Structure formats: C-alpha cells, structure tokens
C-alpha cells in the first residue's frame, strides 16, 4: 500500500471529499500509525459546519486510536507510563505535540507550545499531510506523547480519551479538591457525562448535572450524577439545605453563555468556576467583578490538556469503563467512505458520538 485514503475538508461548510495521500516513511522521532477508529468531537462538527475556523485544506479528527506500523530511528520507545512501545501496539496520543523547551512548555502549558502540532487541526503540509483521524494512517510528529492502550479497552471507550476524557482530567485538576465536595456540571454531552463519572470516581459528595435535553439528563444518572435538572430548575436544587453554602466548583462544559449566567451565582464563597466548553465565538456575558472579589471566586479556563492528563484519562477509563456505559456513547461506526453520513448522524442531539473506521 503506497497511499492512504483520507477525508479532506477544504473549508466549504458541509462538504468533504475523499482523496488518496502518499504514505510517508517515518523519520527521526516520527511514528506512523494505522488509524483503527476516530470519533467525531463537537469541535469537528463546528469546523465542518463553518462555526469554527480551522486551517484548510485539512484532515479533521483528533479522538483517535491507532496501531503502530512503522517508526523513525529515534522515535520514543516508551509511552507516558513507561511501557515499551512496539510495532503492532494499539495507542492513543495527545492532541498537541509539543517541543518541551519553549516559553509555554516551560510554564506547564505544553498544549500552547509555540512550536505545537495539533492533530486534526493542521493544514496539509508536504510530507506531513496525514495529520488527522479521518484517514487510513496518521503520522505522529516529534514531541507527541503516547499511551499504550490495554487490550481490554474497547475502541468506543478509548477514542474519546485523547480529547474529552483528558480535558476533563485537566478541568477537575483545576477544580481540586473534588473529594467530599459538591460539584455542578453544566452540560451532558461527552464532556459532561465524563465529568460526572470522574468526579464521582474521585469521591465527590454530590454531582448535579444541569442539562436542557431530558434524554441527556436521564443519561447522566448512569454516569454518576446524583441530581439532574434543567437550567430553570437549578435554583431549586441549589436552594436545598445541603447546598446552602453553594457549589464548591462549577464546570461549564456546554459553551452557552446562558449556562454561565445561570450557574456562577451558585458558587460558594471561595468556589471555583472552570470554563471548558466555550471554544467557539459567542455573545459576551456580564459579570460583576465586585462579586468575584468579595466572594473570593476563582475562574479558570481550560483548553486542551497536558500529557499527564492523557495518562490519567486512560487510567480512569481502564479502571472504570465497566462501571459506566461509556461503550454505548458511540451511537454508530461508519466507514471512511461514508464520512459525510457520519457528520450528518453526529448532528442528532441524541448522538453523543459517531465513530469512523477507516480500515
């Protein structure tokens, strides 16, 4: 095989085309993987629909699992956990490859590396066109952090690890401590469901999931939410005696400004608001700075994650995926030649994820 079939997005909303791309020989620290599966993230949908700018032409898709098929002569021989990496190993990898030496890498923000290479978000470059999950192969750039996947971890569970699960690991780190705390989760998509499960796994006392869609509200109960409500009902729950001081942390995962406005007044004194979902343009929201000061509030933005969060994500899924129905969140798997149909199916609010299998 000398070429790899790839789905190319040229920047025209709603249009994507298949095209073969030559398979490169990995050099230096590069690793070539055969893509086993890629799930469509919300940001993929935003790019495809034209709601989010992305360099084009590009190969979308960053929630990827692959199998190592070739390695450069100086490619890493161990994953983040210290496990040896071999040809044939099933792996996932961090969404951002980082240099490790620049201003931001030295300040624990490798996801903002000045030399970053971001999978599923790069324009096609000569020799490095295979940079996204909607293709038969992906060429891993130098500075990519990998995790070898346990054999028992299903593809449907493993694919979102490199985006949704790792991002929530970063968000909960920003909200620490979680143990014996009351957490409010805004949104019950993949991020919100994962947050519910991970917060409960870390022994949060109460996890309140706020979601306008009744089906998703009900689903969050299967992922550890102790209480669910619509946005208009949050005040009732927050007014209960057990929450009289407010939430220790609020995780905003929906990206909707109204969700922020609804929830932040219910933070306790000294509470933390973690913003994750606002990754596309939206109307600005008013905030009373005097309230932030007097209530000792912390507001944190989390965009992507550091390598340690990917390892935490895979460890969490390995330990807990049988306790929560993560495997059921991928509603369907479609072949690469049906990628347009996959994007169409992913628009259904009932679909948490749709997967694409290039092979």
C-alpha positions in Angstrom: 0.0 0.0 0.0 1.5 3.3 -1.1 -1.4 5.7 -0.4 -3.8 6.2 2.4 -7.4 7.2 1.7 -8.2 10.5 3.5 -11.2 12.7 4.0 -10.2 16.3 3.0 -12.0 19.3 4.3 -11.4 22.3 2.1 -13.2 24.9 4.3 -16.6 24.8 2.5 -19.2 24.2 5.2 -20.8 20.8 4.9 -18.5 19.5 2.2 -15.8 16.9 2.5 -14.1 14.7 -0.2 -12.0 11.5 -0.2 -8.6 11.6 -1.7 -5.6 9.2 -1.5 -2.4 10.6 0.1 1.0 9.0 -0.2 2.1 7.2 3.0 5.4 8.7 4.2 8.2 6.7 5.7 8.7 8.0 9.3 12.0 9.6 10.0 13.7 10.7 13.2 11.2 10.8 16.1 8.2 10.2 13.9 5.8 7.3 14.2 3.4 6.0 11.6 0.1 4.5 12.8 -2.7 2.9 11.0 -5.9 4.5 12.2 -8.3 2.0 13.8 -11.0 4.5 14.7 -11.8 8.1 15.2 -14.8 9.6 16.9 -16.3 12.9 15.9 -15.9 15.6 18.6 -18.0 18.7 18.9 -15.2 20.8 17.6 -15.0 18.7 14.4 -18.7 19.4 13.9 -18.2 23.1 14.4 -15.3 23.2 11.9 -17.3 21.1 9.4 -20.3 23.5 9.7 -18.3 26.6 9.4 -18.8 27.8 13.0 -15.2 27.4 13.9 -12.2 28.5 11.9 -9.6 25.8 11.0 -6.6 25.9 8.7 -7.5 24.3 5.3 -7.2 22.1 3.5 -7.1 19.7 6.4 -7.9 16.2 7.7 -10.2 16.6 10.7 -10.5 14.2 13.6 -8.4 14.1 16.8 -10.1 11.5 19.0 -8.0 8.7 17.5 -6.8 5.2 18.3 -4.2 3.7 16.0 -1.8 0.8 15.7 1.9 1.5 15.3 3.1 0.2 11.9 6.5 2.0 11.4 8.9 4.0 13.5 11.6 6.5 12.8 15.1 5.7 14.0 14.9 8.0 17.1 11.2 7.6 17.9 10.3 7.2 21.6 10.5 3.6 22.8 8.3 4.2 25.9 4.9 5.7 26.5 3.9 8.1 29.2 3.6 5.3 31.7 7.0 3.9 30.9 5.6 0.9 28.9 7.7 -0.2 25.9 6.3 0.7 22.5 6.5 -1.9 19.7 5.2 -2.3 16.2 1.7 -3.5 16.4 0.9 -1.8 19.7 -2.5 -0.1 20.0 -2.0 3.5 21.1 -3.6 6.9 21.6 -1.7 10.2 21.8 -2.0 13.8 23.0 -3.9 16.1 20.7 -0.9 18.5 20.8 2.7 17.6 20.0 5.0 20.0 22.0 8.6 20.9 21.8 9.2 20.8 25.6 11.5 23.8 25.5 9.6 26.9 24.6 8.2 29.7 26.8 4.9 27.9 27.4 6.2 24.4 27.6 8.5 25.6 30.5 5.4 27.0 32.2 3.3 23.8 32.2 1.3 24.8 29.2 2.6 22.3 26.5 -0.8 22.4 24.9 0.1 26.0 23.9 3.6 25.2 22.7 5.0 27.8 20.4 6.0 25.0 18.0 2.9 23.0 18.5 1.5 20.5 16.0 -2.2 19.8 16.7 -3.8 16.7 15.3 -7.0 17.2 13.3 -6.3 21.0 13.1 -3.4 21.3 10.8 -3.4 22.4 7.1 -1.8 19.8 4.8 1.9 20.1 4.6 4.2 18.3 2.2 5.3 15.1 3.8 3.0 15.6 6.8 -0.4 15.6 5.2 -1.6 12.6 7.4 -2.3 14.7 10.5 -5.9 13.8 11.4 -8.0 10.8 12.3 -10.3 10.8 9.2 -7.7 8.9 7.2 -6.3 5.4 6.9 -3.0 6.5 8.6 -1.6 9.3 10.8 2.0 10.4 11.0 2.9 11.3 14.6 5.2 14.3 14.9 8.2 14.6 17.2 7.1 15.6 20.7 3.9 13.5 20.6 3.1 11.9 23.9 1.6 8.4 23.5 -0.2 6.0 25.8 -0.3 2.2 25.1 -3.9 1.0 25.5 -4.9 -2.1 27.4 -6.2 -4.8 25.2 -9.5 -4.9 27.1 -10.3 -1.3 26.5 -13.0 -1.1 23.7 -12.4 1.2 20.8 -15.6 3.1 21.6 -14.3 3.8 25.0 -10.7 4.5 24.0 -11.2 7.0 21.2 -12.5 9.9 23.2 -9.7 9.6 25.8 -7.4 11.9 23.8 -9.9 14.7 23.8 -12.9 14.6 26.1 -11.6 12.4 28.9 -8.2 14.1 29.1 -9.8 17.5 29.0 -12.0 16.6 32.0 -8.9 15.3 33.8 -7.4 18.8 33.4 -10.7 20.5 34.4 -11.0 18.5 37.6 -7.4 19.3 38.4 -8.3 23.0 38.2 -11.3 22.4 40.4 -9.4 20.4 43.1 -10.1 19.3 45.7 -13.0 17.2 44.4 -13.2 14.6 47.2 -16.2 15.2 49.5 -17.1 18.3 47.5 -20.3 19.4 45.8 -19.8 19.8 42.0 -22.1 21.3 39.4 -21.7 20.1 35.8 -23.3 22.2 33.1 -24.0 20.1 30.0 -24.4 16.4 29.5 -22.6 15.8 26.3 -19.4 13.6 26.2 -17.6 16.2 28.4 -20.4 16.5 30.9 -21.0 12.7 31.2 -17.3 12.1 31.7 -17.1 14.8 34.3 -19.9 13.3 36.3 -18.3 9.9 36.2 -14.8 11.1 37.0 -16.0 13.4 39.8 -17.9 10.5 41.4 -14.8 8.3 41.0 -12.9 10.9 42.9 -15.4 10.7 45.7 -17.3 13.9 45.1 -20.2 14.0 47.6 -22.8 15.4 45.2 -22.7 15.9 41.4 -25.5 18.0 40.0 -25.8 17.8 36.2 -27.7 20.7 34.5 -28.9 19.9 31.0 -31.9 21.2 29.0 -32.3 17.9 27.0 -34.4 15.4 29.0 -32.8 12.4 27.4 -29.3 13.5 28.2 -30.4 14.5 31.8 -31.5 10.9 32.3 -28.4 9.5 30.8 -26.2 11.5 33.2 -27.6 9.5 36.1 -26.0 6.4 34.6 -22.7 8.3 34.7 -22.7 9.1 38.4 -24.8 12.3 38.6 -26.6 12.4 42.0 -29.1 15.0 40.9 -30.2 16.3 37.5 -32.2 19.3 36.5 -32.9 21.7 33.6 -31.3 25.2 33.8 -34.5 26.7 35.1 -34.6 24.3 38.0 -31.1 24.8 39.2 -32.1 27.5 41.7 -34.4 25.0 43.4 -31.7 22.4 43.8 -29.1 25.0 44.9 -31.6 26.3 47.5 -31.6 22.9 49.3 -30.3 22.9 52.9 -27.5 20.5 51.9 -26.2 23.1 49.4 -26.9 26.2 51.5 -23.3 27.4 51.0 -23.3 26.8 47.3 -21.2 24.6 45.0 -17.5 24.1 45.6 -16.9 24.0 41.9 -18.9 24.6 38.7 -17.7 23.0 35.4 -19.1 24.9 32.4 -19.0 22.4 29.6 -21.8 23.4 27.2 -20.2 26.6 25.8 -23.5 28.5 26.2 -23.3 32.0 27.8 -26.6 31.5 29.4 -25.3 28.5 31.3 -22.5 30.6 32.8 -25.0 33.3 33.8 -27.3 30.7 35.4 -24.7 28.8 37.4 -22.0 31.2 38.6 -24.2 32.9 41.3 -24.5 29.5 43.0 -20.8 29.1 43.7 -19.9 29.1 47.4 -17.5 31.6 48.9 -14.1 30.6 47.7 -15.5 28.4 45.0 -14.0 27.7 41.5 -15.6 28.1 38.1 -13.9 26.1 35.4 -14.7 27.1 31.8 -14.2 24.4 29.2 -17.0 24.5 26.6 -16.6 28.0 25.2 -14.3 27.1 22.3 -16.3 28.9 19.6 -17.4 32.6 19.3 -20.5 33.6 21.4 -22.0 36.7 22.9 -20.1 38.2 25.8 -21.6 37.8 29.3 -21.8 40.4 32.1 -20.0 39.6 35.3 -19.9 41.7 38.5 -16.2 42.0 39.4 -17.2 43.1 42.8 -18.8 39.7 43.4 -15.7 37.9 42.2 -13.6 39.9 44.7 -16.0 39.7 47.7 -16.8 36.0 47.2 -13.1 35.0 46.7 -14.0 33.3 43.5 -11.6 31.6 41.1 -12.3 31.5 37.4 -10.2 29.1 35.3 -10.2 28.5 31.6 -9.1 25.0 30.4 -8.3 24.4 26.7 -6.9 21.0 25.8 -4.5 19.4 28.4 -1.0 18.4 29.4 0.4 14.9 28.8 -0.2 13.8 32.4 -4.0 14.3 31.8 -4.0 11.9 28.9 -2.4 9.2 31.1 -5.0 10.0 33.9 -7.7 9.6 31.3 -6.6 6.2 30.0 -6.1 5.0 33.6 -9.5 6.2 34.6 -11.2 4.5 31.6 -9.2 1.3 32.2 -10.3 1.2 35.8 -13.9 2.4 35.5 -15.3 1.9 32.0 -17.3 -1.1 33.1 -18.9 0.9 35.9 -20.4 3.4 33.4 -21.8 2.8 29.9 -19.0 4.7 28.1 -19.1 2.0 25.3 -22.7 2.9 24.5 -21.9 6.6 23.8 -20.7 5.9 20.3 -24.1 5.5 18.5 -22.7 4.1 15.3 -19.5 3.3 13.4 -19.3 4.2 9.8 -16.6 3.5 7.2 -14.5 6.3 5.8 -16.3 6.4 2.5 -19.4 7.3 4.4 -17.8 10.2 6.3 -20.4 12.7 5.1 -23.1 10.5 6.5 -21.1 10.3 9.8 -21.1 14.1 10.1 -24.8 14.1 9.4 -25.6 11.5 12.0 -23.4 13.4 14.6 -25.8 16.4 14.3 -28.5 14.4 16.1 -28.7 15.6 19.7 -29.3 12.0 20.7 -25.9 11.1 19.4 -23.1 11.7 21.9 -20.5 10.4 19.5 -20.4 8.9 16.0 -17.3 6.9 15.0 -15.5 6.5 11.7 -13.4 3.3 11.0 -11.0 4.0 8.1 -10.0 0.3 7.7 
